[in-house]
Amino acid sequence: MGQHLEVDELELALEQHRAAGRTVSFANGHFDLLHVGHLRYLSDARAQADLLVVAINDDDSVASLKGAGRPVVPAAERAELLAALEPVDYVVVFDGDSPAPLLERLRPDVHCKGPDYGTPERVPEYETVRAYGGRTALVGDPKDHNTSDLIAKVRSLP
């Protein structure tokens, strides 16, 4: 089972893993309501390196990006759920709309995003990752699943 850590604790843990020769993969997102697309994304991200860090947006950034009523699940609970998933080694919550500052600080070997970006170069944090020598990988299945559709489906139930 993975761990939900604060950034300082995670940074120390990653230093120890790197000293032992392990590589780090990084995935990020809202993960408001978990669905099979999330699991496939995280499984593929984990396959890119020896361990997987999942960074989730805090509640304020999810609300600003997704609108009223979001997130459905608070950040602490989303972190706990993600940490319980087999592919996940560590979970960290970040503030702001972009994980770029966290990527600069943690410097994972691989930053993983979904295939909906088309090419790694189209990922907003691509240059941040390239600048410190990391790589960007597109992983997961086509974006056939999303939380907004899941919420709409639940709301339409009789």
Secondary structure as UniProt FT lines:
FT   STRAND          3..4
FT   HELIX           7..19
FT   TURN            20..21
FT   STRAND          24..29
FT   HELIX           36..46
FT   TURN            47..48
FT   STRAND          51..57
FT   HELIX           59..66
FT   TURN            68..69
FT   HELIX           75..83
FT   TURN            86..87
FT   STRAND          90..94
FT   HELIX           100..106
FT   STRAND          110..113
FT   HELIX           115..117
FT   HELIX           120..122
FT   TURN            124..125
FT   HELIX           126..131
FT   TURN            132..133
FT   STRAND          135..138
FT   HELIX           147..155
//
